[in-house]
Each structure stands twice: as C-alpha cells, then as structure tokens.
Amino acid sequence: MAKYRMVQTEFWMNPVLSEVMTPEDKYFYLYLLTNPHTTQIGVYKINKKQIAFDMGYSIESIGSLMDRFIHHHKLIRYNPETRELAIKNWGEDNFHKGGKPVMDCILSELKKVQDLSLIQYVAEAIHKQEFRNLYESFYKQGECIDSKDDRGQESEEGDLLEGDNDTSTCRPTIRGQKEKEKEKEKEKENEKENEKEKQQQVFNPNKEKNPDKVDFNQVDEKSADVQEIIEFWDQNGFGLSNMNGKQQLLAWLDDSKFLQAKAVILKAMEIACANNKRRLNYVVGILKNWENESLLSVDEIDFYQENQKPVQQSRTSTQSIPTGRAIPGEFIFDPTAGE
C-alpha cells in the first residue's frame, strides 16, 4: 500500500503517552508507528540494529526501550527468532475504511507473517469485524494444525506402547501408523481447502461456494496487480488520499477489453507523469482512446505510437510558412544602379 502512515492528533491526548511515557518513549513509539519497515497489518520484520541506526541510539538503549514497551507499557510484542514486531493498537488507529484494494493488500501481507501469534495479538484490538475476520482466518488455522499434530503424536505413542507389550502385533501397528499418517495428510489438505474458501468469502461474500468457479490463485494474482497499481499511484503524486480515484482506476482491471489490463494501466499512468498531468480523468482519457482504437495490448500501443511520430513530423514540415517578401524571379541585383 501507500508508503506513508497516519498519526492522528488524538495520539498526543492518550493519557499513557502524556503521563507515563518519557520523551524517549514517545520518540521510540512514533518510530515504531511510522518507520519505512511498517506494513498495513501492524506486523513487520525489523531488528534492533536497524532501529538503533535509524534513531541514533545504541543497541543496548534500543533493547531496554523494547523491554519497557513489551513488559511495562504492553504495547508491542517481538519475536527475536523471526525478527517480527507487532503493534497492539495498530488496528484501532489505522483500520477506518475498508474496500477491496485495502483487503487485498492486508491478505498479501498476512501471508508473509511467520509467527501467527502476532496476528492474533493485533487482532484483539481490531473493532471492525471485516478486518477481524480476515486476521482470525489466519491464526485459527495455525491453532487447528497445532492441536491435530498434538493428537497425532499421542496416538502414535499409544500404538508404539502396544507394540512393545505384544510382539505379535508389530506388523498391524506399523500398518495402523501408516494409515493414520495418510488420514492426517488428507485432513491437512481438507483444512487448506476450507481455509481458501474462508478467505475467498471475505473478499467475495456474495459469491457461490463452487470450487469450479473459484480460483484462489487468480485472487492472489489479482491482488498483486492491484497492489502494484496502487503503489505506482501513491509514489508518483496522483493523490495519496484519493481513494475514490484509485477505485475508479482499478475498475479497469475487470471492466476493460485490454488483454494486459495491468500493464496498459501502468503505461497510461507513465504517460500522464511524463506530461505532468497526474489526474484520473487524464489517465482514463488515454485508456478510452486506446480502447476506441482497439489497441488492447502494450505491444499494439507501442507499434501505433511509433508509426504516428514520422507522420506528425512530415505534417509540421509541409505546413511551414515562408517568412519575408518573395523576390521576383526576373530581378537582377546591380550595386552600381544608383550611381
């Protein structure tokens, strides 16, 4: 999503911030909320050395500040093994407006989190149910897998004990273990399919539950296209807060005739930047012209533009207007005529 983070004015009215935190605590908390490593979900990878370098503190000072925020203020959690940091009140401060582009970005970033307990930690402070459901679909999946693994280990131990007590049942026990392993694999596959259906329902709640119609890989590919277009929009000055403009532009991914919708949209935006016309109506005008001319791919557009350039040059050369008065062809210059 956008390479910026919002800090509301109510941030300074928080009694914990104004009465309990020291100036160093406030500076550290602002860094955690706004540093370039932050994500849209409130969980991101970072290490103490990087924080110390950015803030100009020693690694020991950063370590004490993190310990203070984890145990005293209880506003963050940190996993030193995965180098992942989670901010408790991230959802409360940042999740105000939803929409498919925002949900697509959140989904792609949740998939990258290694410690699922950090997702649950952030989800506890999210009030909007649509965001909370998306978070829960990830960490509940991890809980189900862990509990089934524990039950599987207990059953395997029981089978081994029975095999030790009775040597005549050794072969049936081994067969039973193999059958149980196969059952576990089937259960895990079923859980993955169910999880995909849950995540699909979050983005398309009105869509029928038909595996022949739902392709989860297409959802991932589309979310990547959406994120790339939004990042180009935000980073090139089209308007960070213009959510309506972003949604209208993203509608061209589904409602246009282009064969390469994402590439064509990005090319139109590049042309708008080159002409210093960073406006939605200018980009849409370019897209409509290409669609009317049946230019449905980037190659067709490039070929069309290359063929148009020499025509334009020849027109300018033929339409040149001579300057000054025309001299008659019979005129002969004689410098001594005046004498």
Buried (B, 14 or more C-beta within 10 A) or exposed (E): BBEEBEEEEEBEEEEEBEEEBEEBBBEBBBBBBEBEEBBBBBBBBBBBEBBBEBBEBEEEBBBEBBEBBBEEBEBBBBBEEEBBBBBBBBBBBBBEEEEBBBBBBBBBBBEEBEBBBBBBBBBEBBEBEBBBBBBBBBBBBBEBBEEBEEEBEEBBEEBEEBBEEEEEBEEEBEEBBEEBEEEBEEBBEEBEEEBBEBBBBBBEEEEEEEEEEBEBEEBBEBBEBBBBBBBBBBEEEBBBEBBEBBEBBBEBBEEBEBEBBBBBBBBBBEBBBEEEEBEBEBBBBBBEEBBEEEBBBBEBBEEEEEEEEEEEEEEEEEEEEEEEEEEEEEEEEEEEEEE
